[in-house]
Amino acid sequence: MTRTAIGRRIQQRLAEMDQTVAWLAHKLGRSPSTLSRWMDGSRQLSTNELVRIALVLHRTAGWLLDEDEEPQRPPELPDDLARAYMLEEVSQ
């Protein structure tokens, strides 16, 4: 199966950050196989999952969707707010 636009963008950003799919999966509280299914399009991402990935990768959801040409960093969230959002999503 070919990578989706989102999958290509995730892979591109992971390479820029010198990180792996396993690292991102760990940050999201998901398995690497789940992340791979999102990236190859065999499993659909929810909006919340897309936003969480964008936050971890320091990019906008629009950039992940291949809508933004330039890599844009999302507005900064205070660290405690970002952590709370991530923990809330992982615990659900």
HELIX and SHEET records of a PDB file:
HELIX    1   1 ALA A    5  MET A   17  1                                  13    
HELIX    2   2 VAL A   21  LEU A   28  1                                   8    
HELIX    3   3 PRO A   32  ASP A   40  1                                   9    
HELIX    4   4 THR A   47  LEU A   57  1                                  11    
HELIX    5   5 ALA A   61  LEU A   64  1                                   4    
HELIX    6   6 ASP A   79  SER A   91  1                                  13    
END                                                                             
